[in-house]
Amino acid sequence: MNPPAPYNASFNQAEFNKVAPVMNAQSRLSTLSVGDLPVSRTCPQCHRSMATTVEKTNGVTVWSAAGILILLGCVCGCCLIPLCMDDLKDKTHYCPYCNTVVGRKKLFK
């Protein structure tokens, strides 16, 4: 580790003016405000107005619920019920024009 500069050292204005990168507010909102249904958005990639396409996939919540049902003794097919429940699935929103991921909704991360 370097010792601090002496008090009379020259001041580097260029180093002082460096700004930390800031996350784009549009991209942050698009990943936070999606739900189960398609939403109207402007695509951050192609900049077209569109209604998102929603893809539902089995995530941690679905497999955890199925595992808990197996541990409770539901092995004759009842443990597969979570695989059919759309409310437990992870949702990924895509732009229908360029297939860019616009947002995700997960119950557990």
C-alpha positions in Angstrom: 0.0 0.0 0.0 1.4 3.4 -1.0 1.7 6.1 1.6 -0.6 9.2 1.2 0.7 12.0 -1.0 2.3 15.0 0.7 0.0 18.0 1.2 1.8 20.1 -1.3 1.6 17.4 -4.1 0.1 18.5 -7.4 -3.7 17.9 -7.8 -4.7 15.7 -10.7 -7.9 17.2 -12.0 -8.5 14.4 -14.6 -8.4 11.7 -11.9 -10.8 13.8 -9.8 -13.3 14.1 -12.6 -13.7 10.4 -13.2 -17.3 9.3 -12.7 -18.4 5.8 -11.6 -20.6 4.0 -14.2 -24.3 4.4 -13.5 -26.8 1.7 -14.4 -29.3 2.7 -17.0 -32.7 3.4 -15.3 -34.6 1.9 -18.2 -32.9 -1.5 -18.0 -33.2 -1.6 -14.2 -36.9 -0.9 -14.3 -37.5 -3.5 -17.1 -36.0 -6.3 -14.9 -37.9 -5.3 -11.8 -41.4 -4.6 -13.0 -42.5 -7.7 -14.9 -45.1 -10.2 -13.8 -46.9 -13.3 -15.0 -48.6 -11.6 -18.0 -47.1 -9.9 -21.1 -46.3 -6.2 -20.5 -45.9 -3.3 -22.9 -42.3 -2.1 -23.1 -39.8 -0.5 -25.3 -37.1 -3.0 -26.0 -33.6 -1.9 -24.7 -31.9 -3.6 -27.7 -34.0 -2.8 -30.8 -35.9 0.2 -29.2 -39.3 -0.9 -30.6 -42.5 -0.7 -28.6 -44.0 -4.2 -28.1 -45.8 -6.5 -25.8 -43.4 -9.1 -24.3 -43.5 -12.8 -25.0 -43.5 -14.8 -21.7 -41.8 -18.1 -21.4 -42.5 -20.2 -18.3 -39.8 -22.6 -17.0 -39.5 -24.9 -14.1 -37.2 -23.3 -11.5 -36.0 -23.8 -8.0 -39.5 -23.3 -6.6 -41.1 -26.0 -8.6 -38.4 -28.6 -7.9 -38.3 -27.7 -4.2 -42.1 -28.2 -3.9 -41.9 -31.5 -5.7 -39.0 -32.6 -3.4 -41.0 -31.6 -0.3 -44.0 -33.6 -1.5 -41.8 -36.7 -2.1 -40.4 -36.3 1.5 -44.0 -36.2 2.8 -44.7 -39.5 1.1 -46.5 -38.4 -2.1 -44.7 -40.7 -4.4 -47.6 -42.1 -6.5 -47.7 -39.1 -8.8 -48.9 -36.3 -6.5 -45.4 -35.1 -6.3 -45.6 -34.0 -9.9 -48.4 -31.5 -9.3 -46.0 -28.6 -8.9 -44.7 -29.2 -12.4 -48.2 -28.3 -13.8 -48.7 -25.2 -11.7 -47.9 -22.0 -13.7 -47.9 -19.8 -10.6 -44.8 -21.6 -9.3 -42.8 -21.4 -12.5 -40.2 -18.8 -13.3 -41.2 -16.3 -16.0 -38.9 -14.8 -18.6 -40.1 -11.9 -20.8 -38.6 -11.6 -24.3 -38.9 -9.0 -27.1 -40.9 -10.7 -29.9 -38.8 -8.9 -32.6 -35.2 -9.5 -31.5 -35.6 -12.1 -28.7 -33.7 -10.0 -26.1 -34.5 -10.8 -22.5 -36.5 -7.9 -21.2 -37.1 -9.1 -17.7 -37.4 -12.1 -15.4 -39.7 -13.0 -12.5 -38.6 -15.6 -10.0 -40.2 -16.5 -6.7 -36.9 -17.5 -5.1 -33.4 -16.6 -6.3 
